[in-house]
Amino acid sequence: MHNRRTKLLFKQLRNANLNYNLIENSDQIAVGISGGKDSMVMLYLLQLLKKYTPLDFSLYPIFLDLGWGVDTILMRDFCHSQGTALHIERTNIGEVVFDYRQEKNPCALCSHLRRGALNRTAKMLGCNKLALGHHADDVVDTLFISMLFEGHYNVFKPNTYLDRIGLTVIRPMIYIIERDIQLLSQSLNIPVIDKSCPADGNTKRDEVNHLLNEIELKFPGARQKLVKSIENVNPESFWQKTKH
């Protein structure tokens, strides 16, 4: 690891793993691959974790084909370069969300269907864990969305056991900010596939992300401090309404 940024991101992923015991020996880990920078960099960093730590685990990249004609050759070649083979799971999720249902707010339904398809595919491949490429920006965006639009405090966990299907979802990149992921993918020439979603750029998440970008400009390091604040909650600071 000669690249300074590679060392930084590797350390952040390793720390998340140490703090939350995300990956253990003998784990069979499905890796959700979209072709975007987040999932591609995650696969790269997970391979470094295999190489530079005593952990012994296996990786199985999965790409969900939503029916939008995405060319997967760059993804397949990159996975091969990382010593893995890309599993492509064909679905009709895009058709269901945008043609049959014609959802005005399609993201929730699409996300629900994609999660279900990823979980089923991971189990079919014999995996006990599924790694998703959510990073520090996603953590903070989710928190702000829940507070601003839903009126409650809610954020996803670093690892979640799904007892119905017997699968643990892990998020190894929770300490890594999106800008560093982008810079690393560029410096290492990691291929990135353009997003093909018709709703891309027009969601509440995009609006909140723009707001947090402005906060970050004014207060550099704000996102990572917000992630730390999620880890360091004072239980006595929460309000408890009296039940009648």
N, C-alpha and C positions, 0 to 999 in steps of 0.2 A: 504494500500500500504506500506508494510514493506520493500520491496526491493528498495535499493537506485537507482538502474538503472531504475526500473519501474517508480519511482518518476520523474527522469530526463526526460525520454521519454514522460511520460504523460504531463509534463510541456511544452515540446517542441511542442507536438501535440496541447495542449490547446492554446499556444501562436500563432501558425499558424491559429487556428480557430478564435481567437480574432482579429488578424491582418487583416484577409481576409474574415471574416464573412462567413465561409464555411458551418456551420451547424446552422440552426434556429429551433425554436419550430415548431412542427408538420411535420417536414421533414420526408419523407419516402425515406430511403437511401439504394440503392442497393450497395453491397460491392463485388467488383471483387475478387474472391478467386481462386488462382492458385494452392494452396497447398504448395507454397514456404514460406520461413520465413517472407518475407515482408508483404504479404497479411494476413497471420495468425496473426502476431503481430499487424497489423493495426486493425483487428477485435477486438482483445483483448483490445487495447487502446481505441477504440471507445466505447466499453462497459464500460470502466472506466469513460469515459467522460459522459456517461449517468448516471452513479452511483454517481459521485462526483461533478456534476454541476447541476444547475437548468434546463438545457436544456431537453426538452421532444421530443424525436425523435425515429424512429423505424429503425431497420437494417434488410436487406434481403440479406444474402450471396448468391452469384451466382458462380457456377463453370461451365466453358465451357469445355465440353468433345470434344476434337479435333479428337477423333477416335484412340487414341494411347493406349487404354486399361488401363488407370490409375485406380488403386484401390482407391476408394473414401471413404472407411470406416473410416480412421483416420480423414479425413476432416469433415465427417458427425458427428463423435463423438465429435470432438472439437467444432464445431458449436453448437451442442446440449449442451455442457458444458457451453457455453457462452449465453445460453438462446435463441438461434436462430435455424432455420432449414435451411439446405443447399439445395438450388435449383440447380439441375443439368440440364444443357441445352445441349442436344446432337447436334453435328454439324459434317459436313464432311470437315472441314477446313484443317486438316492435309492431307487428301487425295487430295484435290484440289491443295494445295501448292506444295506437294512433288511428287505426282503421275501424276496428269493431266497436271499441268503447268510445273513441273520439273524446278522450278526457281533456277538459279545460286545464286542469292541473295534473299533468300526467306523471310527475316525478314520483309521487308516493306509490302509485300502483306499479309503475315500472320497477322501482326499487324493491318493492315487496316480491314481485314475480322473479326478479333477478336473484334475490337472496335465496328464495326457495329452490330455484334451478341450480345455483351454485352449491347449496347444501346437499341436494340430492346427488349431484355429480361427484362431489367430494366423497360421499359415502360409497357411491358406486365404485370409485377407484380404491376403496379400502383405507381412506384417510381417517384419522381421528381428530385432526385440526384443520381449520381453514384460515389462512392469513389474508387479511384485507389491507389495502394500501392507504388507510386513513392516516393523515399526518396531523401535526399540531394545529394548523389552520382549520382543519375539519373539526377538531375537538372544540375549538373556541367558537367557530361558526355555529355548530350545533347547540352549544350553550346559549348563545345570543338569540338564535332563532326561537328556542324554547321560551326564553324570557320575554322577548319582544312581541312574538306572535301568538304564544300559547299561554302566557302568564304563569309558567312554572319553571322550576330548576331541573333540567334534565340533560344528561350527557352520557354518551356511550362509554362502556368500560373497556380497559385494555384487553380483558379476556372475558368471554361469556360462554357458559356451558348451556347448550340447547338440549334439554333432557328428552324432548320428544323424538329427536333424531339421533341423539348420542354423539354430538359433535361440538367441539370447542372452537369458537371464533376468536382469533387473536389479531391484535393490531400493533405490530412491532414498531411502527414509525411515529408513535404519538408524541415523541419529543422533538421530531424533526420538522422545521418550517418548510413551507412549500418553495420558497425562493431558493433555498439551499438544494432542494431536490432538482429544481430546474437547472441551476448552475452546474450541478454534478452531471446531470444527463447530457448537458451541452459539452462539458469538458471531456467526457469519456465517449462522446459520439454515440450515446445509447439511442437507438431508433425510437421515434415517437410517432404514433398513428394519430392523425387528426380525428377529433370527435365527430361522430356522424349523427348525434342526437338532434332532432328537430327543435327541441326545447332548450338547447344549450344557450346559456347567456341570458335567459329570461326567467330566472327563478328567484324566490326569496333568498335562497342561499347566495346567489350572485350579488344581490343587493346588500346583504349583511357583510359579505366578503369585501365589497367596495368600502363600506363604512369602517371595517376593521383595518383596511389598508390605510385609511386616513389617520386612524388612531396610531397605527404603527409608525407613520411618517412623523407624527408629533412626539410620540413616545417610543423610540426604538427599543425593540426587545419586548414590547407589550404582550405579544401573543404567548411567548414562552413564560412570561410572568403569570399570565392568566392560567396557563396549564398548571403551573406550580401552585397557584391558589386553589385549583380544583383538588390537588393532592393534599393541601394543607388547610382543610376546612376546620374551623372551630365549631364543634357540634352545638355549643351553647349560643351560637350566633343565629341559629335558625329560629324563626318564630313558630310557636305552637299554639294554634287557636284552641280556646276552651270549647270542648264538645258539649252540646246541649241535648 
